[in-house]
Amino acid sequence: MLSINCGLNTQFDLKILFSLLTFLFPFILVGQSDSSLPREVKSLKISRAIDKIVVDGLLDEETWKQAEKGIDFHQKSPRDDLKAALDTEFSLSYDDDFLYVSAKCYDSGSNYVVPTLKRDEAYWNADAVALIIDPLNEASSGFMFGTSSHGVQNDVLLGGGSGSGNYNDRWDNRWFAETKRYAEYWTAEMAIPFKSIRYKSGNTTWGINFLRNDKKNNRHDVWSQIPAQFWYIDLGYTGQLEWDSAPKEANGNINIIPYVKTAAFKDHKGSLEADYSYDAGVDAKIALSSALNLDLTVNPDFSQVEVDQQVTNLTRFSIFLPERRTFFLENSDIFSRVGYPSVQPFFSRRIGLDDDGNAVPILFGARLTGNVTNTTRIGLLNVQTKATTNQLAQNYTAATFSQRVFKRSRMQGMFINRQAFSKDDLSADDYGRNLSLKFNYLSEDSKFEFWSAAHKSFKPEVNGDDMFFENGLSYSGKNLAALFVYVFVDNNYYADTGFINMVENYDAEKNEIVRLGYHLLTLPISFTFFPENSKFANQHRIEYEGSLNLDPEGSLVERTNELSYELSLRNSSELSVSLAGTTTDLRFPFTFTGGTPLPKDRYTYQQVSFEYQSDERKFFQYELGVSGGSFYNGNLTSAALGLLYRVQPWGNFGAEIEYNKLSFPGEYGERSLWSVSPRVEISFNRYLFLTTFMQYNTQANNFNINSRFQWRVAPMSDLFLVYTDNYDTMGLTPKNRAVVLKFNYWIVL
């Protein structure tokens, strides 16, 4: 792909090229051999409980003795063609209010891997089980409820695919789990309120799967078999849960979550006096039906959310930092699926935060999400922010729909509007709007995926060159995986409530931002091998990734070729080596060191890297990465070290250290960048936690301390004490300091 003549000078040439590759790509891939698993659709019957179930992990109720058991598990990794080495049994039952789950996990001993007692943390690195349900039985959305051998809960919202974008583990809801550990097995018992999930009344068949982590042996098992190339959450490979009678609609599901907060803040570079504040607000979750949910918030507060992880940025563009605020996370996939990872028309992080990451007060917000029919899902979001000294009051609206077509494919559309207000009147010349339409085809077996989307932005006094197109085609086989993506972003495509990478170019000589759209073509291809008789290796992977970035006229901006090899070992350790070559046509002077900016020119440079991750089952773990080579007209040497010591199950003590040495000739300068991030996590029990996170970053000139004490006083109800401190790295002089005490309580009506 990268032998394309960089003299291409029209968008028409690129569109012809993309059309040809899109047409030929499926035929190339279909011709590849692939040892697919036979598709066996399992089923499990669920009956109403015949006695009262007490969630204590004992499994001594008569209901569990008579319930049908899910057995005959298959190994998912490291091999997907073997029976599970350890036996697992699970059953389900229900009453008017709860869906009940029981599990009995036979084991080889009591040396369980339990990284933490904190909810929603380290599920995949623990000995654990999880239920996956698809109540609509359409393989487009679902839920995951899991618990470790020590009763640590994990709940997740699932999308219809296999990737990480379909996995939202920041979602939290109210449900219950307890476990018991014995000499030869351990048991788990869960109670999931029907009010906590979304389903269609009258539906007697749900999609279902059950997962078992045997972490100490580095094995993962599933009840309904899933091919090795797909993640455990793939809803296309669920079995069937057959109800003896459809669960009734959960009526009257209203949850009110008020909070009160007091805080003290001191700006050491501004006011000499500390600022004390008191605040209160409320969230509400209202089920309009069993499949449609309304979320409301008034004066929300996110002071308990962990600070962003500071990273060293060695690119010419801004970096993407994930959303962490809970109000914006539930059902967020319906809003985020419309765009491409590097170009998001909607990115909720732009709401309530300014460009420097400072909080902008949110007055109120509402979000309506869920299914209006079995095949139609909607999302509507509206948030109003308060005016500050730096910007006018803003109203943000996002409306989207997702219509299922065929078996697992969807058509999705979205409209986004940011509107400024001045003295309660809208500002006619201060708005940003986006319109998107996307079709995504996913085959029933998840192997083939194709998508095509068109996006348009609307800004005052901007006419033309305001489109963004994306097209992609992927194949996921057991041995061969390949992806082809073509993205075109025009010069004047804006996303005021989104994220766009690589369009805004900084000209260091003129100290100005220049917008330059681009064509981006990427082609990663990987081959994965699963040795059958190796005593040390689980899999080998060889991957090639090529990318080509052209300006709107078709001239070269950047070209990259990377070849890598990855080895996964049976003891869960991993190593990889890679070689990358890049050619960059630097259009605008830019400095990485603060010295004289590099001149406009064409640069060719190479980097080689090595990474190793130790056995993650051990109490002491480490990660090591080193890379080096040329960088533009200079050199770049990087080293990273991650350390973790686990005192099971209550303590994690770790640190991440990163060093980058930039060396350019003469006046272009040199610079050494350090990032050091120690972290301490202590779980006194499943309800009491202390986390202290420190970050020393010379590029950001900031040393940050963030310490959070959390007491879960009742289900989903917490008391937080948060301390935050920031210093200059030069001399460690203080910048600002804050202490926050916050209490929120979950009220079920």
C-alpha positions in Angstrom: 0.0 0.0 0.0 2.8 2.4 0.8 4.3 2.2 -2.6 1.6 4.6 -3.8 3.1 7.4 -5.8 3.0 10.5 -3.5 2.4 12.6 -6.5 -1.3 11.8 -6.4 -2.8 15.2 -6.6 -6.6 14.9 -6.6 -9.2 13.6 -4.2 -10.7 11.7 -7.2 -7.5 9.6 -7.4 -7.8 8.6 -3.8 -11.5 7.7 -4.1 -10.8 5.4 -7.0 -7.9 3.8 -5.1 -10.1 3.3 -2.0 -12.9 1.8 -4.1 -10.6 -0.7 -5.7 -9.1 -1.8 -2.5 -12.5 -2.1 -0.8 -13.7 -4.2 -3.7 -10.7 -6.6 -3.8 -10.1 -6.8 0.0 -12.9 -9.3 0.8 -11.9 -11.7 -2.0 -8.3 -11.7 -0.7 -9.4 -12.5 2.8 -12.0 -15.1 2.0 -9.3 -17.1 0.2 -7.4 -17.5 3.5 -7.7 -20.7 5.4 -9.2 -20.4 8.8 -9.9 -23.2 11.3 -13.2 -22.0 12.7 -14.9 -23.5 15.6 -18.2 -25.3 15.0 -21.1 -23.1 16.2 -22.9 -24.9 19.0 -25.8 -23.0 20.4 -26.3 -24.0 24.0 -29.4 -23.4 26.0 -30.2 -23.2 29.7 -33.6 -23.2 31.4 -34.5 -20.7 34.1 -37.4 -21.3 36.6 -38.9 -19.2 39.3 -37.4 -19.7 42.7 -39.3 -22.1 45.0 -37.9 -20.7 48.3 -36.4 -17.5 49.5 -32.8 -17.0 48.3 -30.4 -15.4 50.7 -27.3 -14.1 49.0 -24.6 -15.5 51.2 -22.6 -17.7 48.9 -23.7 -20.9 50.6 -26.0 -22.3 47.8 -28.1 -24.2 50.3 -31.5 -23.2 49.0 -33.8 -25.9 47.5 -34.0 -23.7 44.4 -30.3 -24.3 43.6 -30.6 -28.1 44.2 -33.4 -28.3 41.5 -32.2 -25.7 39.0 -30.8 -26.8 35.7 -27.0 -26.5 35.7 -24.8 -25.0 33.0 -21.8 -27.3 32.7 -19.4 -28.5 30.0 -17.2 -25.4 29.7 -14.7 -24.8 27.0 -11.3 -23.2 27.2 -11.2 -19.7 25.6 -7.5 -19.0 26.1 -4.8 -19.9 25.7 -6.4 -22.6 23.4 -10.0 -22.5 22.1 -10.1 -26.1 20.9 -9.8 -27.8 24.4 -12.3 -28.6 27.1 -11.9 -26.7 30.3 -9.4 -28.2 32.7 -11.5 -27.4 35.8 -15.2 -28.1 36.2 -17.6 -25.2 36.6 -21.4 -25.3 37.3 -23.8 -22.4 37.3 -27.6 -21.9 37.5 -30.1 -19.1 37.3 -33.4 -18.4 39.0 -35.7 -15.4 39.7 -38.5 -13.9 41.6 -40.5 -10.7 41.2 -37.6 -8.5 42.0 -34.3 -10.2 41.3 -32.4 -12.4 38.8 -30.4 -14.8 40.8 -27.1 -16.5 39.8 -25.2 -19.3 41.5 -21.8 -20.8 40.6 -19.7 -23.6 41.9 -16.1 -23.5 40.7 -14.0 -26.6 41.3 -10.3 -25.7 41.9 -6.9 -27.2 42.3 -6.2 -25.3 45.6 -6.9 -22.2 47.6 -4.0 -20.1 46.2 -6.3 -17.7 44.4 -5.1 -14.6 42.6 -6.9 -11.6 44.1 -5.2 -8.3 43.1 -7.6 -6.1 45.1 -10.8 -5.9 47.1 -11.9 -2.7 45.3 -15.0 -2.9 43.2 -14.6 -2.8 39.4 -10.8 -3.2 39.6 -8.6 -6.0 38.1 -11.4 -8.4 37.2 -9.5 -10.0 34.3 -6.4 -10.5 36.5 -8.3 -12.3 39.3 -9.8 -15.8 39.9 -13.3 -14.8 39.1 -16.6 -15.7 37.3 -19.0 -13.5 35.3 -22.5 -13.7 33.8 -23.1 -12.1 30.4 -26.7 -11.4 29.4 -28.2 -10.0 26.3 -31.9 -9.4 27.4 -32.9 -8.2 23.9 -31.3 -11.3 22.3 -30.1 -9.2 19.3 -26.3 -9.2 19.9 -26.1 -5.4 20.0 -26.1 -4.6 23.7 -25.9 -6.4 27.0 -24.6 -6.5 30.6 -21.8 -8.3 32.4 -21.9 -9.0 36.2 -18.8 -10.6 37.7 -17.3 -11.4 41.1 -13.9 -12.6 42.2 -13.3 -15.5 44.5 -13.3 -12.9 47.3 -16.6 -11.3 46.4 -15.2 -8.2 44.5 -18.0 -7.0 42.2 -17.6 -5.9 38.6 -20.4 -4.6 36.4 -20.0 -3.6 32.7 -22.2 -2.3 29.9 -21.6 -4.2 26.7 -21.9 -3.2 23.0 -22.4 -5.6 20.2 -18.8 -6.1 19.0 -15.6 -7.5 20.4 -13.4 -4.4 20.8 -12.7 -2.3 23.9 -15.1 0.3 22.7 -17.9 -2.1 23.4 -16.9 -2.5 27.0 -17.8 0.2 29.5 -16.6 -0.9 33.0 -17.2 2.6 34.4 -20.9 1.9 34.6 -22.1 1.2 38.1 -25.4 -0.1 39.4 -27.0 -1.6 42.5 -26.7 -5.4 42.8 -25.3 -8.0 45.3 -22.8 -10.8 45.4 -21.2 -13.0 48.0 -18.7 -15.9 47.8 -17.5 -18.8 50.0 -14.2 -20.7 49.7 -13.7 -24.4 50.4 -10.9 -26.9 50.2 -11.7 -28.1 46.6 -14.0 -25.4 45.2 -15.4 -22.0 45.8 -19.0 -20.7 45.3 -20.6 -17.4 44.2 -24.1 -16.1 44.6 -25.5 -13.0 42.9 -28.8 -11.1 43.0 -29.3 -8.6 40.2 -32.4 -6.4 40.5 -34.6 -6.3 37.4 -34.6 -2.5 37.9 -30.9 -2.4 37.3 -31.0 -3.9 33.7 -32.9 -3.0 30.6 -35.1 -5.6 28.9 -38.3 -6.0 26.8 -41.2 -7.4 28.7 -42.7 -10.5 27.1 -39.3 -11.8 25.8 -38.8 -15.4 27.0 -35.4 -15.9 25.3 -32.3 -14.0 26.3 -28.7 -14.3 25.1 -26.4 -15.7 27.9 -22.8 -16.7 28.5 -20.8 -17.5 31.6 -17.1 -16.8 32.1 -14.5 -18.4 34.4 -11.1 -17.0 35.1 -8.6 -19.6 36.3 -5.9 -16.9 36.7 -3.4 -18.8 38.7 -3.1 -21.3 35.8 -3.4 -18.5 33.2 -6.5 -20.0 31.7 -9.9 -18.6 30.8 -13.0 -20.7 30.2 -16.4 -20.0 28.7 -19.7 -21.9 28.7 -20.7 -21.0 25.2 -17.7 -21.4 23.0 -15.9 -18.3 21.5 -13.2 -18.4 18.9 -9.7 -17.3 20.1 -9.6 -14.2 17.9 -12.6 -12.6 19.7 -12.9 -11.2 23.1 -14.9 -12.9 25.9 -17.7 -10.3 25.7 -18.6 -11.0 22.1 -22.5 -11.2 22.1 -22.5 -13.0 18.8 -21.5 -16.2 20.5 -23.9 -16.4 23.4 -26.1 -19.3 24.3 -29.9 -19.1 25.0 -31.5 -18.5 28.3 -35.1 -20.0 28.2 -37.5 -18.6 30.7 -40.4 -20.6 32.0 -42.3 -17.3 32.0 -41.2 -13.9 30.8 -40.1 -11.6 33.7 -42.6 -8.9 34.4 -41.7 -5.3 33.6 -39.9 -3.6 36.4 -42.2 -0.7 37.2 -41.6 2.2 39.5 -37.8 2.1 39.1 -36.7 5.5 40.5 -33.3 6.1 42.1 -32.4 9.4 43.7 -28.7 10.1 44.5 -28.2 13.4 46.4 -24.8 14.6 47.5 -23.4 17.3 49.8 -19.9 18.6 49.6 -17.5 21.0 51.4 -14.2 22.0 50.0 -11.2 24.2 50.8 -9.0 25.5 47.9 -5.8 27.6 48.0 -4.2 29.2 44.9 -0.6 29.9 46.0 0.1 31.9 42.8 -3.1 34.0 43.1 -5.1 34.9 46.2 -3.4 34.8 49.5 -6.5 33.6 51.2 -8.0 30.1 51.1 -11.4 29.7 49.5 -14.0 27.7 51.3 -17.1 26.4 49.6 -20.2 24.3 50.3 -22.3 22.6 47.7 -25.1 20.2 47.1 -26.7 18.5 44.1 -28.7 15.5 43.0 -28.8 12.8 40.3 -31.8 10.8 39.4 -32.3 7.6 37.4 -35.8 7.0 36.2 -36.9 3.9 34.2 -39.6 5.0 31.8 -39.9 1.4 30.8 -37.9 -1.8 31.3 -35.7 -0.8 28.3 -35.7 3.0 28.4 -33.9 5.1 31.0 -33.9 8.8 31.9 -31.0 10.2 33.8 -31.2 13.7 35.4 -28.5 15.8 37.1 -28.6 19.1 38.9 -25.4 20.8 39.9 -23.3 17.6 39.4 -19.9 17.3 41.1 -17.0 15.1 40.0 -14.5 16.0 42.6 -14.1 12.3 43.6 -13.0 11.3 40.1 -9.4 10.3 39.8 -7.1 12.9 38.2 -6.0 12.4 34.6 -2.8 10.4 34.1 -0.1 12.7 32.8 1.7 11.4 29.8 4.7 12.6 27.8 3.6 13.8 24.4 6.3 13.4 21.7 3.9 14.2 18.8 3.0 17.5 17.2 -0.6 17.2 18.2 -2.9 17.0 21.2 -3.5 13.7 23.0 -6.8 12.0 23.8 -7.6 11.7 27.5 -10.5 9.4 28.4 -13.8 10.4 30.0 -14.0 9.5 33.7 -17.1 11.2 34.9 -19.9 8.8 35.7 -22.9 10.9 34.4 -21.4 10.7 30.9 -20.4 7.1 30.9 -23.6 5.1 31.2 -24.8 4.1 27.7 -22.0 6.3 26.3 -21.4 3.8 23.4 -24.4 5.0 21.5 -22.9 8.5 21.3 -19.2 7.4 20.8 -19.7 4.8 18.1 -20.4 7.3 15.3 -16.9 8.5 14.8 -13.4 7.2 14.3 -10.9 6.9 17.2 -8.9 9.9 16.1 -11.9 11.9 14.9 -14.9 12.0 17.3 -17.8 14.3 16.4 -19.0 13.8 20.0 -16.6 13.5 23.0 -18.3 14.2 26.3 -15.1 15.4 27.9 -15.5 18.7 26.0 -18.6 19.4 28.2 -17.9 21.0 31.6 -14.1 21.2 31.0 -12.2 24.0 29.2 -9.3 23.5 26.8 -6.8 23.4 29.8 -8.8 20.7 31.6 -10.2 23.1 34.2 -13.7 22.4 35.4 -16.6 24.6 34.1 -19.7 24.4 36.4 -22.5 22.3 35.0 -26.0 23.7 36.0 -28.1 20.7 35.0 -28.2 17.8 32.5 -30.5 15.1 31.1 -29.9 11.9 29.2 -32.5 9.6 27.7 -31.1 6.3 26.4 -32.4 2.8 25.7 -34.5 0.8 23.3 -37.9 2.0 21.9 -38.3 -1.2 20.0 -36.3 -4.5 19.8 -34.3 -3.0 16.9 -34.3 0.7 17.6 -32.1 2.4 20.2 -32.0 6.1 20.9 -29.9 8.6 22.9 -30.7 12.2 23.8 -28.3 14.3 25.9 -28.7 17.9 26.9 -26.3 19.8 29.3 -26.2 23.4 30.4 -23.0 25.0 31.7 -22.5 28.2 33.6 -20.8 31.3 32.3 -17.2 31.8 33.5 -14.7 34.6 33.1 -13.2 32.8 30.2 -16.3 31.7 28.2 -20.1 32.3 27.8 -22.7 29.9 29.1 -23.0 26.9 26.8 -25.8 24.5 26.0 -24.8 21.1 24.6 -27.2 18.8 22.8 -26.6 15.4 21.2 -29.4 13.3 19.6 -28.7 9.9 18.1 -30.4 6.7 16.9 -29.2 3.2 16.1 -31.4 1.1 13.9 -30.5 -2.6 13.7 -30.5 -4.0 10.2 -29.9 -7.6 9.1 -28.8 -9.7 12.1 -26.1 -7.6 13.8 -25.6 -4.6 11.6 -26.8 -1.1 12.3 -27.6 2.3 10.7 -26.7 5.2 13.0 -27.3 8.9 12.8 -26.4 11.8 15.1 -27.0 15.5 15.5 -24.9 17.6 17.8 -25.3 21.3 18.8 -23.2 23.6 20.9 -24.8 26.9 21.5 -23.4 29.9 23.5 -25.7 32.1 25.5 -25.1 35.8 26.5 -27.3 37.2 29.3 -29.8 34.4 28.8 -30.1 35.0 25.0 -28.5 32.8 22.5 -25.5 34.2 20.7 -26.4 33.9 17.0 -22.7 33.8 15.8 -21.3 31.5 18.5 -22.3 27.9 17.8 -21.0 24.6 16.5 -23.1 21.8 14.9 -22.4 18.4 13.5 -24.4 16.0 11.5 -23.4 12.3 11.0 -24.7 9.2 9.3 -23.0 5.8 9.5 -23.7 2.3 8.3 -21.9 -0.6 10.1 -22.1 -4.1 8.8 -21.0 -7.0 11.1 -21.3 -10.6 10.1 -23.1 -13.1 12.3 -19.8 -14.8 13.2 -18.0 -11.4 13.9 -15.3 -12.2 11.3 -16.2 -9.5 8.7 -17.0 -5.9 9.5 -17.5 -3.0 7.1 -18.4 0.6 7.8 -18.9 3.8 5.9 -19.8 7.2 7.3 -20.3 10.8 6.3 -20.0 13.8 8.7 -20.6 17.5 8.2 -20.0 20.4 10.5 -21.7 23.8 10.7 -19.9 27.0 11.9 -20.7 30.6 11.5 -18.8 32.2 8.6 -17.4 28.8 7.5 -18.6 27.6 4.1 -17.3 24.6 2.3 -14.5 22.1 3.0 -16.4 21.0 6.1 -16.8 17.3 5.6 -15.3 14.2 7.3 -15.6 10.7 5.7 -14.6 7.3 7.1 -14.6 3.9 5.5 -13.3 0.6 6.8 -13.2 -3.1 6.2 -11.8 -5.7 8.6 -11.4 -9.5 8.8 -10.8 -11.3 12.0 -9.7 -14.9 11.5 -8.1 -17.2 14.0 -4.7 -16.9 12.3 -5.1 -14.0 9.9 -6.5 -10.6 10.9 -6.5 -7.5 8.6 -8.0 -4.0 8.6 -8.2 -1.4 5.9 -9.3 2.1 6.9 -9.6 5.3 4.8 -10.4 8.6 6.6 -10.7 12.0 5.0 -11.0 15.2 7.2 -11.4 18.5 5.4 -9.7 21.7 6.4 -12.8 23.3 7.9 -14.4 20.3 9.6 -14.9 21.3 13.2 -16.2 19.4 16.3 -16.8 21.8 19.2 -18.2 19.0 21.2 -15.8 16.4 19.9 -12.1 15.5 19.3 -10.2 15.9 16.1 -6.5 14.9 15.9 -3.9 16.0 13.4 -5.9 18.9 11.9 -4.6 21.8 14.0 -0.9 22.3 13.2 1.2 24.6 15.4 3.6 27.0 13.5 6.3 27.7 16.0 7.8 30.5 14.0 4.6 32.5 13.6 3.1 31.2 16.9 -0.2 30.4 15.3 -2.4 27.4 14.6 -2.9 26.4 11.0 -5.7 24.0 10.0 -4.8 21.3 7.5 -7.1 18.5 6.6 -5.8 15.1 5.5 -6.4 11.7 3.9 -5.4 8.8 6.2 -5.0 5.3 4.9 -4.0 2.5 7.4 -3.5 -1.2 6.8 -2.5 -3.5 9.7 -2.2 -7.2 8.9 -1.3 -9.8 11.6 -0.6 -13.5 11.6 -1.1 -15.4 14.9 0.1 -18.9 15.6 -1.0 -21.2 18.5 1.7 -23.9 19.1 0.1 -27.1 20.2 3.0 -28.8 22.0 5.1 -25.9 23.3 5.9 -26.0 27.0 6.5 -22.2 27.3 4.6 -20.4 24.5 0.9 -19.7 24.1 1.0 -17.8 20.9 3.3 -16.0 18.4 2.1 -12.9 16.4 3.7 -11.1 13.5 2.2 -7.8 12.5 2.8 -5.3 9.8 1.1 -1.9 9.9 1.4 0.7 7.2 -0.1 4.2 7.3 -0.2 7.0 4.8 -1.1 10.6 5.6 -1.7 12.9 2.6 -2.9 16.5 2.5 -6.2 17.3 0.8 -4.4 17.7 -2.6 -2.9 14.3 -2.3 0.7 15.2 -1.4 2.7 13.4 1.3 2.5 14.5 4.9 3.6 11.3 6.7 4.3 7.7 5.8 5.0 4.9 8.4 5.9 1.2 8.1 6.1 -0.9 11.2 6.9 -4.6 11.6 6.5 -6.2 15.0 6.7 -9.6 16.7 4.9 -10.5 19.9 5.3 -13.6 22.1 2.8 -14.6 24.8 4.2 -17.1 27.3 2.3 -19.7 29.3 3.3 -18.0 32.6 1.3 -14.9 31.4 4.5 -12.9 30.6 4.8 -11.2 27.2 7.6 -9.7 25.1 7.6 -7.8 21.8 10.1 -6.2 19.4 9.3 -3.8 16.6 11.0 -1.8 13.9 9.4 1.3 12.5 10.4 3.7 9.7 8.8 7.1 9.2 9.0 9.8 6.5 7.5 13.2 7.6 7.0 16.2 5.4 7.1 18.9 8.1 4.9 21.7 6.8 5.4 24.1 9.7 8.4 24.8 12.0 8.1 22.9 15.2 10.2 22.5 18.4 10.3 19.5 20.7 12.9 20.9 23.0 12.1 24.6 23.3 15.1 25.5 21.2 15.1 26.8 17.6 12.2 25.2 15.7 13.0 22.4 13.2 12.7 23.9 9.7 10.2 22.9 7.1 11.7 19.9 5.4 11.2 16.2 4.6 12.6 13.9 7.3 13.2 10.2 7.3 13.9 8.3 10.6 13.7 4.9 12.2 13.0 3.5 15.6 13.5 0.0 17.1 11.8 -1.0 20.4 11.7 -3.8 22.9 9.1 -4.5 25.6 8.7 -7.1 28.3 6.0 -7.7 30.8 6.6 -10.2 33.6 4.3 -12.9 35.0 1.3 -10.9 36.2 0.2 -13.7 38.6 3.2 -13.0 40.8 3.2 -10.8 43.9 6.1 -8.8 42.3 5.6 -7.7 38.7 7.4 -5.4 36.3 7.2 -4.0 32.8 10.3 -2.8 30.8 10.4 -1.0 27.5 13.3 0.5 25.7 13.5 2.2 22.2 15.9 4.2 20.3 16.9 5.5 16.9 16.7 8.6 14.7 13.9 11.2 15.2 13.5 13.9 12.5 17.1 15.3 12.1 18.1 14.1 15.6 17.8 11.2 17.9 15.3 9.9 20.5 16.1 7.4 23.2 13.3 6.2 25.5 13.0 3.9 28.5 10.0 3.0 30.6 9.8 0.9 33.8 6.7 -0.2 35.6 6.9 -1.9 39.1 4.1 -3.4 41.2 4.2 -5.3 44.4 1.0 -6.9 45.6 0.2 -7.8 49.1 -2.8 -10.0 48.5 -5.6 -9.1 48.7 -5.4 -5.7 50.4 -2.4 -3.8 49.0 -0.9 -2.7 45.7 2.3 -0.6 45.7 3.6 0.5 42.3 5.4 3.1 40.2 5.8 4.0 36.6 9.0 5.7 35.4 9.5 7.0 31.9 12.6 8.8 30.5 12.9 10.4 27.0 16.1 11.9 25.7 15.8 14.2 22.7 19.0 15.2 20.9 19.0 17.5 17.9 22.0 19.1 16.2 23.2 22.5 17.1 20.7 25.2 17.8 17.7 22.8 17.7 18.6 21.8 21.2 18.5 18.8 23.6 16.0 17.9 26.3 15.5 15.2 28.9 11.9 14.4 29.9 11.0 12.5 33.1 7.7 11.2 34.2 7.5 9.4 37.6 4.2 8.1 38.9 4.1 6.2 42.2 0.8 4.7 43.3 -0.4 3.1 46.6 -3.8 1.3 46.8 -5.0 -0.1 50.1 -8.2 -2.1 50.5 -9.0 -2.3 54.2 -12.0 -4.5 53.2 -14.6 -4.4 50.4 -16.0 -1.2 51.6 -13.1 0.9 52.7 -10.3 2.1 50.4 -7.3 4.5 50.3 -5.6 5.4 47.0 -2.7 7.8 46.7 -1.4 8.7 43.2 1.6 11.0 42.6 2.8 12.3 39.3 6.1 14.1 38.5 6.2 15.3 34.9 8.9 17.6 33.7 7.2 18.2 30.3 4.1 19.5 32.0 6.2 21.2 34.8 3.9 19.7 37.4 4.2 17.5 40.4 0.7 16.3 41.5 -0.5 14.4 44.6 -4.0 13.0 44.6 -5.2 11.0 47.6 -8.7 9.6 47.9 -10.3 7.9 50.9 -13.5 6.1 50.1 -16.0 4.5 52.5 -18.9 2.7 50.9 -21.4 3.1 53.7 -24.2 1.4 51.8 -24.7 -0.1 48.3 -23.7 2.6 45.8 -23.5 5.2 48.6 -20.1 6.7 49.5 -18.2 9.1 51.7 -15.1 10.6 50.0 -12.2 12.6 51.4 -10.0 13.8 48.6 -6.7 15.7 48.9 -5.0 17.3 45.8 -1.8 19.2 45.6 0.2 20.6 42.7 3.8 21.9 42.6 6.2 23.3 40.0 8.8 20.7 39.2 11.4 23.5 39.3 12.1 24.0 43.0 8.9 22.2 44.0 7.2 25.5 44.7 3.4 25.1 45.4 0.8 26.0 42.8 -2.5 25.1 44.4 -4.0 22.8 47.0 -7.5 21.4 47.6 -9.3 19.3 50.2 -12.8 17.9 49.5 -15.3 16.1 51.7 -18.2 14.6 49.8 -21.1 12.3 50.7 -23.6 10.8 48.3 -26.4 8.4 49.1 -28.4 6.1 46.7 -32.2 6.2 47.5 -34.4 3.6 45.9 -38.1 4.6 45.5 
